[in-house]
Structure formats: structure tokens, C-alpha cells
């Protein structure tokens, strides 16, 4: 295998925006994605016409790269519209960094939006179960994550209270975030009483179904310094996949984040213990535990104990999902880009009441499909270059 | 060698009352779901073989739809031949299906189509 080279610190995020989190009736997914994009471009005084690298993937538009370009009347040099699920946007950052470094584009825009709460009235998915599985009527994706949770409980003795710690931590962060969709208090008793959907997963183990959009602007490190005070540099980025449907997952308790994480950390030259804040795609409570383990924050099987005692909640040793995550802030079908927006806001020192003090290094981690596609970014401030 | 039409062949076998798996002649390895080639090697020297029907529950869930629909089981079953498949374990309450449970395949019908289902292995069944 060839050497795993990455242009460490040679590109940076200079703007990050969300739009329409919660309910945005009357707006299409594309309207939302465009609105978030304009919000991000405004932050650095750029116009749609400045974008020459477009990275996007909407759930309800197979050709969304073309639609977005048409909507804003732009003709990007790169139009990227891959389909690795919710991790797609973190892979976009990886490709954008390589493209910027190679001179293939100067201003990369990564955008996402979905109106699936108010527009579609429920989860929008273009995924169809294979003929071999459709008859069993697994409710997807929740049932797939229920399998992983059942197996993890069997192998490592995970308790429901430990999954509950993940849900409670997310809610406590959401209470510090005025944009978060669910901010009312959540107690362990509430969690344990919540209705089972697909055993052992209950409603409070599941992410929200909301509207929402996000956008991020990336440029070269050189240009970034002229645009913003605190650029957020991309230090490492890697993606990995080992299956599509949960049935083919090699080990239900270990995700390909083991590979994406190890590579991204090696490229960045930092260790998990150096990280100040971690944003990991929490579609379900088990995700947070699996990713903390697979990214190396703790050993396999120790994730349940790791999250106990509020360790990942506000005031805990490792701030995780500081916007409230997919569980309590926003989840418009695919959440990946929101991990990048929150990591950026934390490193720019712009996270308001939920700001992690002196945050210099962050991980943003995206998941796609049924624990199928994993993408990890290590991001840092100027001090980390 | 006759052309393999994975999905068509698999369901045609089920319609004939046979639960069959593919394996590569060279490697002897079974895989599921049916394909035109063996994963990783790309080997196309495939043959259909009757499954033993023996399996062990690898993961399980109880899907709880809104009443009046009843809860039902969905499980991942590790087949004796190696591959894992999704199915439903019947003959016990959905909550009673557990990881490690030994199960036996049977061909049932759902939505007018043949489908592989599993029952808990009876004592003395080998």
C-alpha cells in the first residue's frame, strides 16, 4: 500500500453555518441548503460565484450537485455528489483539502439541507432493503442499530443506564445551545421509561427527525489567514467502509472508524488524548460509545463505563457532541456536516454558552448507512500547525 | 457453465422447497447473499448447495409497531456454513429469542412468496 500522505494544515475551514434547525415549513431541502450556504459565504464576504468547488448530497435529490449549481447560477470546476450516507460531508472535506492543495479549486463549499420533518413528514430515505431482507420488515435504520446494540450488550455487558448517560449528556449540551431542537430536561428515569421501538433501542436512544441545513467553506491555509482571525485547519482526514447492510458488518461491535480514525490521527500527528472536543455522529446512543472506542478514546468494551458520571457532558473530562448532537440538537436525515460546523465553532471560540475553554484540537466523525461508512477529520487552530 | 442469476435462482430454489447457498468450488467458501462472483477473490466458479438449515442467533431485536400491530422478531442468524443472514425466529415469543440460541431453518410463506424462517432447535434435533 502506498504511503498515506495528506496535506496537513494546508487547507482550512473559514466559515460554518446552520440554517432552519427544527421546523422550517414551506422550504425545500434545496432552499435550506442554499440558505445555510449563503450564511456561511456571508461570514467571509464571498458570493456564490466565488465557489469553484461544490460538495453536496441531499437525501431527496440524486443530482443535487447539479441542482445546487443551477439554483445559484454557478459553474464550479468540481462538483462532488457522493453517496456514502451521513459521512459523505466529512469525505467531502477530505477531497476538498486534496483539491485545494492540488490547485483544482480555490473556494470549496460543502452543503447539506433537508426538510424531512415539515416537508416530508418523516424520515426520507432513498435506501431500499434488498429482496433477501425486505420480507422480515426490519424497521431501518433503527433495527440495524438495535442489532449492534444487542450484540454489544451480549459481548460487553453494556447497561441501559450507560446508553442513558449518552442521551442525558446530549440533552445537557442542547440546553446550552439556543438552536437545539430538544432542550427540556431529560432524567435517567425519563430515559428508562421511554417507549421501546426496536429492542433494546427506545425512543430516547434515537436521533431526532428535524429540518435543518449546514454549510462549510474551505480555502487554502494561505488565503484563510486573510479571511478570518481563527481559521480551522484540516490536519488529517480519512474514510473507511466495510459493509452496507448491517447483516454484512464483519463485527457488529467494531466499526471501520478503527481505520478512518487511526489514519486521520496519524496524518495529524496527534493522539486521542490530545483532543479537546469530539463531535461524533450520534444517530443512536450506541454510536457514541462505539466511536469513542473505535477512535481510540477508550478501549473496546470500556465505552459504557467511559461515559458514566457525566464524563462527556458539560463540565466532564471530554466534551462530546457539544451542540446536543443528533440526539437533541438536529438530525435532518444526515447529520455528518453538523459535526464539522460544531467543531469549527468550538475551535473558532464562537460556541457561546457551550464553548469548551481553550479548545485547540477537535475531532469530527461521520457515520453513514448502518454503521457502514466512517469518516474522521482532525481539526486544529493555528497553535496546532 | 450456466449463467447465474443470483436473486432469480435463489427464489426459484425456495419455491421448489430448497434453501440453497452459493459457494466457490475453488475456495469451498460459502457466502450470502447470492452474487455473480465470490467476494474478495472475484471467483465465478460458483455452485448452489443445499443449506444444512442449522444456525445460531447472532443478534436479535423485537420490532414494536404501533398497536394494534403485534411486536415481532427480526434476527441475524449465523448459518453453520459460515454466512450470516437476516430472518425471523418463530415458535417462541419475540422477546424469548436470544443471542446464542440454536435455530433450524424452514421455508415459509410471506406476502405470497417463499421466505426462510427459523424455529428454535428442538432437543434431540441434530
Interface residues (C-beta under 8 A of the other chain):
Chain A: X130 X131 X132 X133 X135 X136 X137 X138 X139 X143 X146 X147 X148 X150 X151 X154 X195 X196 X197 X198 X199 X200 X201 X246 X247 X248 X252
Chain B: X7 X10 X11 X32 X33 X34 X58 X59 X60 X61 X62 X63 X64 X65 X72 X74 X76 X84 X85 X86 X87 X88 X95 X99 X100 X110 X111 X113 X115
